[in-house]
Amino acid sequence: MISLHSSAIKASLHRSFPTSLRSRLSVSSSPRSFIRLPSARKRDLSVISASGRDSSMSSNNDSRESSSKVAESFFRSVLGQMETVYLNRNPTPKSVLELVRSVDGDQLCYDHLAFRTFGVSGYGIDSLASFFLDYGYTPMDELKFPAKKLRALWFAPPDVSAIPGGSGVNGPLPRVFISELLVDQMSSQTQDVIRKYTQASPNGKKYAALSSALGTLTWEKPLSSEFEQLARESEYAAWTLVNGYALNHVTISVHRLKSHLNKIKKLNQFLEEKGLKLNSEGGVLKVSPDGGLLQSSTVADSISFKFADGVTKSIPCSYIEFAERLVLPQYQNVPESEIRESHRRDGFEVGNADKIFESTFQEQLSRRAG
């Protein structure tokens, strides 16, 4: 982690964010203001990140809190519509939430929401990030997935109190994880398909959040042959072509559960005993190198999709994830009743996320069918 006292360093870091995010980022010269570099060790970042949310970023809390309260009811309503579309399309997440609530009660918290985008013509991360930035979210770490030709940014929520008795999107505001396909690195054939639809709807990127809330694409439906073409090169690309800005997944915050299910191994066992298929890529349980972030997910549901050429096919839709964040070493002596989210491992892990992406891939879907 490097303090931003040099104008050269500030300029370099500023350029690492998407163009439309730069104007929204104000980096303080205060010794307490930091930003993390991609070259830093991830384990060190996770420790700094969690304590940073509680201390080094505290100078920003007041401004982020006030900006998020301007239209909090509207913001949560949009998230609620995104969640409604997601649950209506995907029976497995709906069943999981019902099962967990039957044991744990109604007040479930979401760890994060995740979205996929095309990194081309302004349709990438920043097209959707602007909605969250307007309501006080803060850009955090960049994650890179060179083998899948993806990159991602995650965003920390503003310090807004949960609605009393609120659950899901009405509980503590979740983190947001937005990834994008590096379209320029794909084959010319795949690029042509993606550009055909994004360029035919050049202003669609302005309505990313609305698209997610309505459950509609901002571009026209593609041909079935184009979907198959993308799927052969990138299943992520094919998923995004037909699902657009739809919620890719929500994530239950496991450590915030009140019952015995607040340990991810017990939750995984509970769900598997109920007949649910979990993503087995790299093992059902994905663990960060520092041991502080434990994740798992179901296999995505499939839905029937009618393409522009009249062909109807089953396509992968969305899934639900589970995350347990352990208490950081420096807070191990804090009484359990005083442990807050800021005492726990924050951020994301490339190795975990890389495997979670595959919850929508055909290899995992075929396991579910079997």
Helices and strands as residue ranges (DSSP letters): E 2-3, H 7-15, H 19-22, E 34-35, H 42-54, H 58-69, H 72-89, H 91-104, E 110-118, H 125-133, E 138-145, E 150-156, E 175-181, G 183-185, H 188-200, G 204-207, H 208-214, H 224-233, H 235-243, E 249-253, G 254-256, G 260-262, H 264-273, E 286-287, E 293-297, E 302-306, E 312-316, E 319-325, G 329-331, G 336-338, G 341-343, H 350-356, G 357-360, H 362-369
